[in-house]
Amino acid sequence: MTNQELDERVQRAVDNFMAGYGCCQSVVAAFSDLYGLDDTMAKKIGAGFGGGVGRMRMMCGAVSGIVMLVGLDCGQTEGSDREGKSACYKVVQDLLEKSRQENGSIICAEILGLKGYEKAKDCYVASPRTAEYYKTRPCAAKVESAARIFANYLKEKQK
């Protein structure tokens, strides 16, 4: 895969987010076809991870997208394959550490500047995507970061 093709996938992830999809959906859908997963199914699988998993502000949805993609890329398929499982965990830890270094955290609440666990009771209602939303949220940049981290991982694998 060329650098241009990888850059186009990163842009696709950002475009998905700007079209209203969640962070996880945006990242996973940008690469899903590489693993035989169609766009619709990728977006369904990633749907519940938005807002830091169900809008609970836990692990960033874009970061959750990295985890899903790593599983698609190198996840083990035999329950007894401890070596394969360990190899997958190593890739996940390495990429999430890159995300933490780039973004200061992999926790949605911290990325959004919330103190501790500031989730209003029953706050499951998705925020409307308005111009103000996009101005005040760093999420598009986090989606871009996550997609670029995964694209760079794929590029390194090709060497």
N, C-alpha and C positions, 0 to 999 in steps of 0.2 A: 504494500500500500504506500502510495507516495505521500510526501508531506502535504501536498495540496489536498489530497483526498482526506487526510486526517484533519486538516484545517477546516474543510467543508463539514465534517462531522461535528466538530466543535461548534461551528456556526449554526448547524442544524439544532444542536442542543439549546443554544441561546434562543433561536427562533421559536422552538417549541415552547420554551418558558414564556416568551413574550406573546405567544398566542394563547396563553392561559393555562397551560399544563403545569403540573407541579414540578418541583426540582428533580425528584427521582424519575418521574415519567420522562422528563426532558432529556436527561442524561442517558437512561437506558434505551429509549427509542432511537437515539442518534446512532447507536452501534448495534442494535438488536439484529438487524439483517445479517450481520457477520456470523451469527449463531443460529440461523434458521428460524428466528422469531419475528413474526410480522409486527408492523407498527402498532396495530390495534391491541394485540396481545401484550406487547411490551408496555404500553400505556396502562392497560388494566392491571398488570402485575405490579407496576410502580405506583398505582393510584393511592394506596393507603399510607405511603411513606412521606407524603407531603407535610409541610409544617413541622418537621422534626418527628415524624411518625404520628399520623392521625392528629396533627396540629397540637401535639403535646410538648413540642419544643425540645425534644430529646435529640438523637443523632440527626444531623442535617440530612435532608432528603437527597441532596446532590451527592453527598458522601455515601448514603445508602445505595445510590445508583452505581457508584464505583464497586461496592461490595457485590451487588447483583451481577455486574458485568464480569468481575473476576471469577465468580462462581461459574458463569457461562463459559468463560475462557479456559479455566484450569481446575474447576471443581472436580473432586473425585466422584465416581459413580458406584463404587463398591463400599459398603459400610465398613468392611474390615481393612480398607486401604488407608492405614494410618499415615504412611509416607505421603500419599497424595493429599490427604487432608491437611497434613502439616505444611506441605508445599503451598497449598492454597492459602492457608492462614498467614504464611510468611508474606505472600504477595499482598494480601489485604492489609496487613500491618504496615508494610513498607509504603503502600500508596496512601493509606490514611495518615501516616506520619507526614508525608509530603503535603497533604491537604492541611493538616494542622499547622505545619510550618508556614505555609502560604497564607492561611486565613486566620491564624491565631487560635482556632478551636475547630472541633468537628461537631460541637454541640450547638444546635439551632439557637437556643436561648442566648448563649454567649455570643454567637455571631450577630444576633439581632440587638445585643446590648441590654438584654433583660437581666435583672438581678435574680440569681437563683432560678427557681422554678416558678415563674410567674405565668401560670396558666389559669385563666379564669374558669370557674366551675362551668361545666357544660359548654366550653368554648370550642365547639367542633365546627362551627359555621365558617366556611372559607371566606376570606376577605375578598371583596370585589376588586377586580383588576382595573384600577383607574390610573390616570397619569400620576396622581399623588402617590399611589401605592408603589409604582415603579421608581419614583423619585426618592422615596424614603427607605426602600428595602435594598440591601446589598445582594439579594438572591440571584439576580441575573449574572453578576460577577462570580458568584459561588458556583453556579451551574457551568459557566465557562471554565472556571478553574478545575472543577471535577472532570469535565469532558477532556480538557487538555492533559490532565494528569493521566487519564486512561489512554488517550491517544499516544502520549509519550511512552507509556508502558508498551503499547503495541509496536511502536517504532523500535524500541530497544529489543524487543523479542525478535524482530526481523533481522537484526545484525548477526 
